[in-house]
Amino acid sequence: MTRADVEFSFDEAVRTMGVTPERLEKMIAEGKVVTVQAGGRTLIPRSSILEYFGGVSALLPRDKKKLAAKKDE
């Protein structure tokens, strides 16, 4: 198995992504996180978790506003 083939169980994905189980269920239902079936188990591919992190910002909303205001100056 290569690194790109790594798949996470639901609980592993919750811990890795730092979200609640309810939030992950919602993201899956909305199609924001992809799942695959393997041997009767639902797994979350590493690529789906990486896509999630690609859309996450480390800035707080107030800091985003400050940064945007500085760009407009």
PDB file with SEQRES, HELIX, SHEET and CRYST1 records, atoms N, CA, C and O in Angstrom:
SEQRES   1 A   73  MET THR ARG ALA ASP VAL GLU PHE SER PHE ASP GLU ALA          
SEQRES   2 A   73  VAL ARG THR MET GLY VAL THR PRO GLU ARG LEU GLU LYS          
SEQRES   3 A   73  MET ILE ALA GLU GLY LYS VAL VAL THR VAL GLN ALA GLY          
SEQRES   4 A   73  GLY ARG THR LEU ILE PRO ARG SER SER ILE LEU GLU TYR          
SEQRES   5 A   73  PHE GLY GLY VAL SER ALA LEU LEU PRO ARG ASP LYS LYS          
SEQRES   6 A   73  LYS LEU ALA ALA LYS LYS ASP GLU                              
HELIX    1 AA1 ARG A    3  ASP A    5  5                                   3    
HELIX    2 AA2 PHE A   10  MET A   17  1                                   8    
HELIX    3 AA3 PRO A   21  ALA A   29  1                                   9    
HELIX    4 AA4 ARG A   46  GLY A   54  1                                   9    
HELIX    5 AA5 PRO A   61  ASP A   72  1                                  12    
SHEET    1 AA1 3 GLU A   7  PHE A   8  0                                        
SHEET    2 AA1 3 ARG A  41  PRO A  45 -1                                        
SHEET    3 AA1 3 VAL A  36  ALA A  38 -1                                        
CRYST1    1.000    1.000    1.000  90.00  90.00  90.00 P 1           1          
ATOM      1  N   MET A   1       0.847  -1.180   0.000  1.00  0.00           N  
ATOM      2  CA  MET A   1       0.000   0.000   0.000  1.00  0.00           C  
ATOM      3  C   MET A   1       0.894   1.244   0.000  1.00  0.00           C  
ATOM      4  O   MET A   1       1.793   1.381   0.830  1.00  0.00           O  
ATOM      5  N   THR A   2       0.632   2.124  -0.926  1.00  0.00           N  
ATOM      6  CA  THR A   2       1.394   3.371  -0.971  1.00  0.00           C  
ATOM      7  C   THR A   2       0.731   4.405  -0.073  1.00  0.00           C  
ATOM      8  O   THR A   2      -0.403   4.229   0.372  1.00  0.00           O  
ATOM      9  N   ARG A   3       1.443   5.463   0.180  1.00  0.00           N  
ATOM     10  CA  ARG A   3       0.921   6.527   1.044  1.00  0.00           C  
ATOM     11  C   ARG A   3      -0.392   7.088   0.500  1.00  0.00           C  
ATOM     12  O   ARG A   3      -1.286   7.426   1.276  1.00  0.00           O  
ATOM     13  N   ALA A   4      -0.518   7.190  -0.813  1.00  0.00           N  
ATOM     14  CA  ALA A   4      -1.731   7.736  -1.424  1.00  0.00           C  
ATOM     15  C   ALA A   4      -2.922   6.814  -1.231  1.00  0.00           C  
ATOM     16  O   ALA A   4      -4.067   7.257  -1.326  1.00  0.00           O  
ATOM     17  N   ASP A   5      -2.670   5.522  -0.958  1.00  0.00           N  
ATOM     18  CA  ASP A   5      -3.748   4.556  -0.807  1.00  0.00           C  
ATOM     19  C   ASP A   5      -4.307   4.489   0.611  1.00  0.00           C  
ATOM     20  O   ASP A   5      -5.272   3.764   0.855  1.00  0.00           O  
ATOM     21  N   VAL A   6      -3.727   5.223   1.540  1.00  0.00           N  
ATOM     22  CA  VAL A   6      -4.138   5.146   2.937  1.00  0.00           C  
ATOM     23  C   VAL A   6      -5.591   5.577   3.070  1.00  0.00           C  
ATOM     24  O   VAL A   6      -6.013   6.591   2.514  1.00  0.00           O  
ATOM     25  N   GLU A   7      -6.340   4.787   3.816  1.00  0.00           N  
ATOM     26  CA  GLU A   7      -7.732   5.121   4.084  1.00  0.00           C  
ATOM     27  C   GLU A   7      -7.952   5.099   5.586  1.00  0.00           C  
ATOM     28  O   GLU A   7      -7.353   4.292   6.298  1.00  0.00           O  
ATOM     29  N   PHE A   8      -8.801   5.976   6.059  1.00  0.00           N  
ATOM     30  CA  PHE A   8      -9.057   6.138   7.480  1.00  0.00           C  
ATOM     31  C   PHE A   8     -10.439   5.609   7.832  1.00  0.00           C  
ATOM     32  O   PHE A   8     -11.382   5.752   7.053  1.00  0.00           O  
ATOM     33  N   SER A   9     -10.559   4.998   9.008  1.00  0.00           N  
ATOM     34  CA  SER A   9     -11.882   4.652   9.512  1.00  0.00           C  
ATOM     35  C   SER A   9     -12.582   5.961   9.881  1.00  0.00           C  
ATOM     36  O   SER A   9     -11.951   7.017   9.936  1.00  0.00           O  
ATOM     37  N   PHE A  10     -13.872   5.883  10.132  1.00  0.00           N  
ATOM     38  CA  PHE A  10     -14.626   7.074  10.515  1.00  0.00           C  
ATOM     39  C   PHE A  10     -14.007   7.717  11.756  1.00  0.00           C  
ATOM     40  O   PHE A  10     -13.770   8.924  11.778  1.00  0.00           O  
ATOM     41  N   ASP A  11     -13.747   6.909  12.788  1.00  0.00           N  
ATOM     42  CA  ASP A  11     -13.181   7.442  14.037  1.00  0.00           C  
ATOM     43  C   ASP A  11     -11.793   8.033  13.829  1.00  0.00           C  
ATOM     44  O   ASP A  11     -11.461   9.064  14.413  1.00  0.00           O  
ATOM     45  N   GLU A  12     -10.985   7.387  13.003  1.00  0.00           N  
ATOM     46  CA  GLU A  12      -9.651   7.924  12.704  1.00  0.00           C  
ATOM     47  C   GLU A  12      -9.758   9.263  11.987  1.00  0.00           C  
ATOM     48  O   GLU A  12      -8.995  10.189  12.263  1.00  0.00           O  
ATOM     49  N   ALA A  13     -10.712   9.356  11.065  1.00  0.00           N  
ATOM     50  CA  ALA A  13     -10.898  10.609  10.326  1.00  0.00           C  
ATOM     51  C   ALA A  13     -11.353  11.727  11.258  1.00  0.00           C  
ATOM     52  O   ALA A  13     -10.901  12.865  11.130  1.00  0.00           O  
ATOM     53  N   VAL A  14     -12.243  11.410  12.192  1.00  0.00           N  
ATOM     54  CA  VAL A  14     -12.702  12.411  13.165  1.00  0.00           C  
ATOM     55  C   VAL A  14     -11.511  12.962  13.938  1.00  0.00           C  
ATOM     56  O   VAL A  14     -11.367  14.177  14.076  1.00  0.00           O  
ATOM     57  N   ARG A  15     -10.664  12.079  14.440  1.00  0.00           N  
ATOM     58  CA  ARG A  15      -9.494  12.520  15.219  1.00  0.00           C  
ATOM     59  C   ARG A  15      -8.504  13.290  14.345  1.00  0.00           C  
ATOM     60  O   ARG A  15      -7.982  14.326  14.757  1.00  0.00           O  
ATOM     61  N   THR A  16      -8.249  12.786  13.145  1.00  0.00           N  
ATOM     62  CA  THR A  16      -7.278  13.419  12.254  1.00  0.00           C  
ATOM     63  C   THR A  16      -7.733  14.807  11.820  1.00  0.00           C  
ATOM     64  O   THR A  16      -6.935  15.742  11.766  1.00  0.00           O  
ATOM     65  N   MET A  17      -9.011  14.933  11.513  1.00  0.00           N  
ATOM     66  CA  MET A  17      -9.539  16.194  11.006  1.00  0.00           C  
ATOM     67  C   MET A  17      -9.884  17.181  12.119  1.00  0.00           C  
ATOM     68  O   MET A  17     -10.050  18.374  11.865  1.00  0.00           O  
ATOM     69  N   GLY A  18      -9.991  16.684  13.345  1.00  0.00           N  
ATOM     70  CA  GLY A  18     -10.318  17.567  14.460  1.00  0.00           C  
ATOM     71  C   GLY A  18     -11.747  18.070  14.433  1.00  0.00           C  
ATOM     72  O   GLY A  18     -12.022  19.201  14.831  1.00  0.00           O  
ATOM     73  N   VAL A  19     -12.657  17.227  13.962  1.00  0.00           N  
ATOM     74  CA  VAL A  19     -14.069  17.589  13.910  1.00  0.00           C  
ATOM     75  C   VAL A  19     -14.861  16.616  14.780  1.00  0.00           C  
ATOM     76  O   VAL A  19     -14.348  15.576  15.192  1.00  0.00           O  
ATOM     77  N   THR A  20     -16.104  16.964  15.051  1.00  0.00           N  
ATOM     78  CA  THR A  20     -16.969  16.059  15.803  1.00  0.00           C  
ATOM     79  C   THR A  20     -17.515  14.994  14.854  1.00  0.00           C  
ATOM     80  O   THR A  20     -17.540  15.200  13.641  1.00  0.00           O  
ATOM     81  N   PRO A  21     -17.951  13.856  15.399  1.00  0.00           N  
ATOM     82  CA  PRO A  21     -18.572  12.846  14.536  1.00  0.00           C  
ATOM     83  C   PRO A  21     -19.769  13.408  13.774  1.00  0.00           C  
ATOM     84  O   PRO A  21     -19.979  13.078  12.607  1.00  0.00           O  
ATOM     85  N   GLU A  22     -20.548  14.255  14.437  1.00  0.00           N  
ATOM     86  CA  GLU A  22     -21.713  14.853  13.775  1.00  0.00           C  
ATOM     87  C   GLU A  22     -21.295  15.732  12.600  1.00  0.00           C  
ATOM     88  O   GLU A  22     -21.937  15.719  11.550  1.00  0.00           O  
ATOM     89  N   ARG A  23     -20.228  16.489  12.778  1.00  0.00           N  
ATOM     90  CA  ARG A  23     -19.742  17.365  11.699  1.00  0.00           C  
ATOM     91  C   ARG A  23     -19.254  16.535  10.523  1.00  0.00           C  
ATOM     92  O   ARG A  23     -19.536  16.865   9.371  1.00  0.00           O  
ATOM     93  N   LEU A  24     -18.519  15.453  10.805  1.00  0.00           N  
ATOM     94  CA  LEU A  24     -18.032  14.609   9.720  1.00  0.00           C  
ATOM     95  C   LEU A  24     -19.195  13.957   8.984  1.00  0.00           C  
ATOM     96  O   LEU A  24     -19.181  13.880   7.755  1.00  0.00           O  
ATOM     97  N   GLU A  25     -20.201  13.489   9.716  1.00  0.00           N  
ATOM     98  CA  GLU A  25     -21.391  12.915   9.074  1.00  0.00           C  
ATOM     99  C   GLU A  25     -22.046  13.935   8.151  1.00  0.00           C  
ATOM    100  O   GLU A  25     -22.463  13.597   7.043  1.00  0.00           O  
ATOM    101  N   LYS A  26     -22.136  15.179   8.606  1.00  0.00           N  
ATOM    102  CA  LYS A  26     -22.742  16.239   7.789  1.00  0.00           C  
ATOM    103  C   LYS A  26     -21.911  16.498   6.534  1.00  0.00           C  
ATOM    104  O   LYS A  26     -22.465  16.644   5.444  1.00  0.00           O  
ATOM    105  N   MET A  27     -20.587  16.557   6.679  1.00  0.00           N  
ATOM    106  CA  MET A  27     -19.723  16.797   5.521  1.00  0.00           C  
ATOM    107  C   MET A  27     -19.834  15.654   4.514  1.00  0.00           C  
ATOM    108  O   MET A  27     -19.806  15.885   3.305  1.00  0.00           O  
ATOM    109  N   ILE A  28     -19.960  14.427   5.007  1.00  0.00           N  
ATOM    110  CA  ILE A  28     -20.132  13.278   4.111  1.00  0.00           C  
ATOM    111  C   ILE A  28     -21.470  13.392   3.388  1.00  0.00           C  
ATOM    112  O   ILE A  28     -21.534  13.201   2.174  1.00  0.00           O  
ATOM    113  N   ALA A  29     -22.537  13.702   4.121  1.00  0.00           N  
ATOM    114  CA  ALA A  29     -23.872  13.834   3.526  1.00  0.00           C  
ATOM    115  C   ALA A  29     -23.917  14.945   2.482  1.00  0.00           C  
ATOM    116  O   ALA A  29     -24.632  14.833   1.487  1.00  0.00           O  
ATOM    117  N   GLU A  30     -23.154  16.018   2.704  1.00  0.00           N  
ATOM    118  CA  GLU A  30     -23.114  17.149   1.769  1.00  0.00           C  
ATOM    119  C   GLU A  30     -22.164  16.906   0.602  1.00  0.00           C  
ATOM    120  O   GLU A  30     -22.086  17.724  -0.314  1.00  0.00           O  
ATOM    121  N   GLY A  31     -21.440  15.784   0.630  1.00  0.00           N  
ATOM    122  CA  GLY A  31     -20.502  15.478  -0.444  1.00  0.00           C  
ATOM    123  C   GLY A  31     -19.174  16.204  -0.323  1.00  0.00           C  
ATOM    124  O   GLY A  31     -18.384  16.207  -1.267  1.00  0.00           O  
ATOM    125  N   LYS A  32     -18.917  16.818   0.821  1.00  0.00           N  
ATOM    126  CA  LYS A  32     -17.659  17.542   1.024  1.00  0.00           C  
ATOM    127  C   LYS A  32     -16.518  16.603   1.373  1.00  0.00           C  
ATOM    128  O   LYS A  32     -15.351  16.941   1.179  1.00  0.00           O  
ATOM    129  N   VAL A  33     -16.851  15.427   1.889  1.00  0.00           N  
ATOM    130  CA  VAL A  33     -15.867  14.393   2.202  1.00  0.00           C  
ATOM    131  C   VAL A  33     -16.329  13.115   1.518  1.00  0.00           C  
ATOM    132  O   VAL A  33     -17.472  12.688   1.680  1.00  0.00           O  
ATOM    133  N   VAL A  34     -15.427  12.512   0.753  1.00  0.00           N  
ATOM    134  CA  VAL A  34     -15.734  11.301  -0.012  1.00  0.00           C  
ATOM    135  C   VAL A  34     -15.463  10.072   0.848  1.00  0.00           C  
ATOM    136  O   VAL A  34     -14.506  10.045   1.622  1.00  0.00           O  
ATOM    137  N   THR A  35     -16.305   9.063   0.706  1.00  0.00           N  
ATOM    138  CA  THR A  35     -16.075   7.791   1.384  1.00  0.00           C  
ATOM    139  C   THR A  35     -16.005   6.683   0.351  1.00  0.00           C  
ATOM    140  O   THR A  35     -16.491   6.832  -0.770  1.00  0.00           O  
ATOM    141  N   VAL A  36     -15.396   5.567   0.738  1.00  0.00           N  
ATOM    142  CA  VAL A  36     -15.349   4.375  -0.107  1.00  0.00           C  
ATOM    143  C   VAL A  36     -15.750   3.178   0.740  1.00  0.00           C  
ATOM    144  O   VAL A  36     -15.566   3.174   1.957  1.00  0.00           O  
ATOM    145  N   GLN A  37     -16.296   2.170   0.089  1.00  0.00           N  
ATOM    146  CA  GLN A  37     -16.669   0.929   0.760  1.00  0.00           C  
ATOM    147  C   GLN A  37     -15.583  -0.103   0.509  1.00  0.00           C  
ATOM    148  O   GLN A  37     -15.147  -0.297  -0.626  1.00  0.00           O  
ATOM    149  N   ALA A  38     -15.149  -0.763   1.576  1.00  0.00           N  
ATOM    150  CA  ALA A  38     -14.123  -1.800   1.443  1.00  0.00           C  
ATOM    151  C   ALA A  38     -14.385  -2.875   2.489  1.00  0.00           C  
ATOM    152  O   ALA A  38     -14.275  -2.629   3.690  1.00  0.00           O  
ATOM    153  N   GLY A  39     -14.730  -4.060   2.023  1.00  0.00           N  
ATOM    154  CA  GLY A  39     -14.967  -5.163   2.947  1.00  0.00           C  
ATOM    155  C   GLY A  39     -16.073  -4.893   3.944  1.00  0.00           C  
ATOM    156  O   GLY A  39     -15.981  -5.305   5.100  1.00  0.00           O  
ATOM    157  N   GLY A  40     -17.109  -4.212   3.516  1.00  0.00           N  
ATOM    158  CA  GLY A  40     -18.228  -3.905   4.397  1.00  0.00           C  
ATOM    159  C   GLY A  40     -17.987  -2.729   5.331  1.00  0.00           C  
ATOM    160  O   GLY A  40     -18.825  -2.431   6.183  1.00  0.00           O  
ATOM    161  N   ARG A  41     -16.857  -2.064   5.181  1.00  0.00           N  
ATOM    162  CA  ARG A  41     -16.534  -0.906   6.020  1.00  0.00           C  
ATOM    163  C   ARG A  41     -16.584   0.369   5.191  1.00  0.00           C  
ATOM    164  O   ARG A  41     -16.277   0.361   3.999  1.00  0.00           O  
ATOM    165  N   THR A  42     -16.967   1.443   5.824  1.00  0.00           N  
ATOM    166  CA  THR A  42     -16.925   2.755   5.186  1.00  0.00           C  
ATOM    167  C   THR A  42     -15.622   3.417   5.594  1.00  0.00           C  
ATOM    168  O   THR A  42     -15.341   3.583   6.781  1.00  0.00           O  
ATOM    169  N   LEU A  43     -14.831   3.792   4.600  1.00  0.00           N  
ATOM    170  CA  LEU A  43     -13.527   4.402   4.846  1.00  0.00           C  
ATOM    171  C   LEU A  43     -13.442   5.766   4.175  1.00  0.00           C  
ATOM    172  O   LEU A  43     -14.140   6.033   3.197  1.00  0.00           O  
ATOM    173  N   ILE A  44     -12.597   6.607   4.701  1.00  0.00           N  
ATOM    174  CA  ILE A  44     -12.366   7.932   4.129  1.00  0.00           C  
ATOM    175  C   ILE A  44     -10.951   7.953   3.572  1.00  0.00           C  
ATOM    176  O   ILE A  44      -9.989   7.804   4.326  1.00  0.00           O  
ATOM    177  N   PRO A  45     -10.808   8.138   2.253  1.00  0.00           N  
ATOM    178  CA  PRO A  45      -9.479   8.159   1.643  1.00  0.00           C  
ATOM    179  C   PRO A  45      -8.644   9.349   2.129  1.00  0.00           C  
ATOM    180  O   PRO A  45      -9.171  10.417   2.441  1.00  0.00           O  
ATOM    181  N   ARG A  46      -7.358   9.136   2.183  1.00  0.00           N  
ATOM    182  CA  ARG A  46      -6.409  10.190   2.564  1.00  0.00           C  
ATOM    183  C   ARG A  46      -6.606  11.425   1.692  1.00  0.00           C  
ATOM    184  O   ARG A  46      -6.550  12.551   2.185  1.00  0.00           O  
ATOM    185  N   SER A  47      -6.835  11.218   0.406  1.00  0.00           N  
ATOM    186  CA  SER A  47      -7.002  12.347  -0.515  1.00  0.00           C  
ATOM    187  C   SER A  47      -8.189  13.222  -0.121  1.00  0.00           C  
ATOM    188  O   SER A  47      -8.141  14.441  -0.282  1.00  0.00           O  
ATOM    189  N   SER A  48      -9.246  12.610   0.391  1.00  0.00           N  
ATOM    190  CA  SER A  48     -10.410  13.380   0.812  1.00  0.00           C  
ATOM    191  C   SER A  48     -10.089  14.227   2.042  1.00  0.00           C  
ATOM    192  O   SER A  48     -10.550  15.363   2.160  1.00  0.00           O  
ATOM    193  N   ILE A  49      -9.296  13.667   2.956  1.00  0.00           N  
ATOM    194  CA  ILE A  49      -8.887  14.415   4.145  1.00  0.00           C  
ATOM    195  C   ILE A  49      -7.958  15.560   3.753  1.00  0.00           C  
ATOM    196  O   ILE A  49      -8.062  16.658   4.300  1.00  0.00           O  
ATOM    197  N   LEU A  50      -7.053  15.311   2.813  1.00  0.00           N  
ATOM    198  CA  LEU A  50      -6.153  16.372   2.353  1.00  0.00           C  
ATOM    199  C   LEU A  50      -6.927  17.499   1.679  1.00  0.00           C  
ATOM    200  O   LEU A  50      -6.586  18.670   1.847  1.00  0.00           O  
ATOM    201  N   GLU A  51      -7.968  17.156   0.918  1.00  0.00           N  
ATOM    202  CA  GLU A  51      -8.802  18.187   0.295  1.00  0.00           C  
ATOM    203  C   GLU A  51      -9.479  19.037   1.363  1.00  0.00           C  
ATOM    204  O   GLU A  51      -9.575  20.256   1.226  1.00  0.00           O  
ATOM    205  N   TYR A  52      -9.946  18.393   2.421  1.00  0.00           N  
ATOM    206  CA  TYR A  52     -10.561  19.130   3.529  1.00  0.00           C  
ATOM    207  C   TYR A  52      -9.563  20.124   4.113  1.00  0.00           C  
ATOM    208  O   TYR A  52      -9.889  21.297   4.295  1.00  0.00           O  
ATOM    209  N   PHE A  53      -8.345  19.661   4.406  1.00  0.00           N  
ATOM    210  CA  PHE A  53      -7.340  20.544   4.981  1.00  0.00           C  
ATOM    211  C   PHE A  53      -6.941  21.648   4.008  1.00  0.00           C  
ATOM    212  O   PHE A  53      -6.547  22.731   4.441  1.00  0.00           O  
ATOM    213  N   GLY A  54      -7.033  21.402   2.723  1.00  0.00           N  
ATOM    214  CA  GLY A  54      -6.719  22.429   1.739  1.00  0.00           C  
ATOM    215  C   GLY A  54      -7.690  23.594   1.789  1.00  0.00           C  
ATOM    216  O   GLY A  54      -7.347  24.710   1.397  1.00  0.00           O  
ATOM    217  N   GLY A  55      -8.892  23.343   2.266  1.00  0.00           N  
ATOM    218  CA  GLY A  55      -9.905  24.390   2.350  1.00  0.00           C  
ATOM    219  C   GLY A  55     -10.022  25.023   3.718  1.00  0.00           C  
ATOM    220  O   GLY A  55     -10.819  25.941   3.912  1.00  0.00           O  
ATOM    221  N   VAL A  56      -9.238  24.544   4.670  1.00  0.00           N  
ATOM    222  CA  VAL A  56      -9.298  25.057   6.039  1.00  0.00           C  
ATOM    223  C   VAL A  56      -8.309  26.199   6.192  1.00  0.00           C  
ATOM    224  O   VAL A  56      -7.170  26.119   5.732  1.00  0.00           O  
ATOM    225  N   SER A  57      -8.749  27.242   6.832  1.00  0.00           N  
ATOM    226  CA  SER A  57      -7.880  28.390   7.081  1.00  0.00           C  
ATOM    227  C   SER A  57      -7.481  28.421   8.550  1.00  0.00           C  
ATOM    228  O   SER A  57      -8.288  28.124   9.431  1.00  0.00           O  
ATOM    229  N   ALA A  58      -6.245  28.777   8.800  1.00  0.00           N  
ATOM    230  CA  ALA A  58      -5.766  28.890  10.176  1.00  0.00           C  
ATOM    231  C   ALA A  58      -6.114  30.251  10.776  1.00  0.00           C  
ATOM    232  O   ALA A  58      -5.922  30.469  11.972  1.00  0.00           O  
ATOM    233  N   LEU A  59      -6.619  31.154   9.961  1.00  0.00           N  
ATOM    234  CA  LEU A  59      -6.948  32.493  10.450  1.00  0.00           C  
ATOM    235  C   LEU A  59      -8.343  32.525  11.052  1.00  0.00           C  
ATOM    236  O   LEU A  59      -9.270  31.904  10.533  1.00  0.00           O  
ATOM    237  N   LEU A  60      -8.482  33.248  12.141  1.00  0.00           N  
ATOM    238  CA  LEU A  60      -9.792  33.487  12.720  1.00  0.00           C  
ATOM    239  C   LEU A  60     -10.519  34.506  11.855  1.00  0.00           C  
ATOM    240  O   LEU A  60      -9.874  35.308  11.178  1.00  0.00           O  
ATOM    241  N   PRO A  61     -11.856  34.490  11.863  1.00  0.00           N  
ATOM    242  CA  PRO A  61     -12.609  35.449  11.036  1.00  0.00           C  
ATOM    243  C   PRO A  61     -12.188  36.896  11.256  1.00  0.00           C  
ATOM    244  O   PRO A  61     -12.091  37.657  10.293  1.00  0.00           O  
ATOM    245  N   ARG A  62     -11.936  37.294  12.508  1.00  0.00           N  
ATOM    246  CA  ARG A  62     -11.541  38.692  12.760  1.00  0.00           C  
ATOM    247  C   ARG A  62     -10.191  39.002  12.124  1.00  0.00           C  
ATOM    248  O   ARG A  62      -9.964  40.114  11.647  1.00  0.00           O  
ATOM    249  N   ASP A  63      -9.287  38.004  12.117  1.00  0.00           N  
ATOM    250  CA  ASP A  63      -7.979  38.206  11.507  1.00  0.00           C  
ATOM    251  C   ASP A  63      -8.083  38.276   9.986  1.00  0.00           C  
ATOM    252  O   ASP A  63      -7.332  39.007   9.340  1.00  0.00           O  
ATOM    253  N   LYS A  64      -9.012  37.515   9.420  1.00  0.00           N  
ATOM    254  CA  LYS A  64      -9.235  37.577   7.970  1.00  0.00           C  
ATOM    255  C   LYS A  64      -9.690  38.978   7.572  1.00  0.00           C  
ATOM    256  O   LYS A  64      -9.255  39.509   6.551  1.00  0.00           O  
ATOM    257  N   LYS A  65     -10.570  39.576   8.386  1.00  0.00           N  
ATOM    258  CA  LYS A  65     -11.063  40.927   8.096  1.00  0.00           C  
ATOM    259  C   LYS A  65      -9.928  41.940   8.160  1.00  0.00           C  
ATOM    260  O   LYS A  65      -9.832  42.825   7.310  1.00  0.00           O  
ATOM    261  N   LYS A  66      -9.066  41.809   9.171  1.00  0.00           N  
ATOM    262  CA  LYS A  66      -7.926  42.721   9.298  1.00  0.00           C  
ATOM    263  C   LYS A  66      -7.000  42.591   8.096  1.00  0.00           C  
ATOM    264  O   LYS A  66      -6.531  43.593   7.557  1.00  0.00           O  
ATOM    265  N   LEU A  67      -6.740  41.369   7.682  1.00  0.00           N  
ATOM    266  CA  LEU A  67      -5.864  41.119   6.546  1.00  0.00           C  
ATOM    267  C   LEU A  67      -6.469  41.696   5.269  1.00  0.00           C  
ATOM    268  O   LEU A  67      -5.762  42.300   4.463  1.00  0.00           O  
ATOM    269  N   ALA A  68      -7.768  41.513   5.087  1.00  0.00           N  
ATOM    270  CA  ALA A  68      -8.443  42.051   3.909  1.00  0.00           C  
ATOM    271  C   ALA A  68      -8.396  43.575   3.913  1.00  0.00           C  
ATOM    272  O   ALA A  68      -8.214  44.193   2.865  1.00  0.00           O  
ATOM    273  N   ALA A  69      -8.560  44.182   5.083  1.00  0.00           N  
ATOM    274  CA  ALA A  69      -8.520  45.645   5.186  1.00  0.00           C  
ATOM    275  C   ALA A  69      -7.139  46.179   4.834  1.00  0.00           C  
ATOM    276  O   ALA A  69      -7.027  47.217   4.183  1.00  0.00           O  
ATOM    277  N   LYS A  70      -6.092  45.486   5.252  1.00  0.00           N  
ATOM    278  CA  LYS A  70      -4.728  45.910   4.932  1.00  0.00           C  
ATOM    279  C   LYS A  70      -4.460  45.817   3.438  1.00  0.00           C  
ATOM    280  O   LYS A  70      -3.747  46.651   2.880  1.00  0.00           O  
ATOM    281  N   LYS A  71      -5.027  44.809   2.790  1.00  0.00           N  
ATOM    282  CA  LYS A  71      -4.832  44.655   1.345  1.00  0.00           C  
ATOM    283  C   LYS A  71      -5.502  45.787   0.581  1.00  0.00           C  
ATOM    284  O   LYS A  71      -5.030  46.195  -0.480  1.00  0.00           O  
ATOM    285  N   ASP A  72      -6.611  46.296   1.128  1.00  0.00           N  
ATOM    286  CA  ASP A  72      -7.356  47.369   0.472  1.00  0.00           C  
ATOM    287  C   ASP A  72      -6.689  48.731   0.638  1.00  0.00           C  
ATOM    288  O   ASP A  72      -7.027  49.674  -0.078  1.00  0.00           O  
ATOM    289  N   GLU A  73      -5.748  48.847   1.571  1.00  0.00           N  
ATOM    290  CA  GLU A  73      -5.086  50.144   1.827  1.00  0.00           C  
ATOM    291  C   GLU A  73      -4.142  50.517   0.722  1.00  0.00           C  
ATOM    292  O   GLU A  73      -3.509  51.571   0.780  1.00  0.00           O  
TER     293      GLU A  73                                                      
END                                                                             
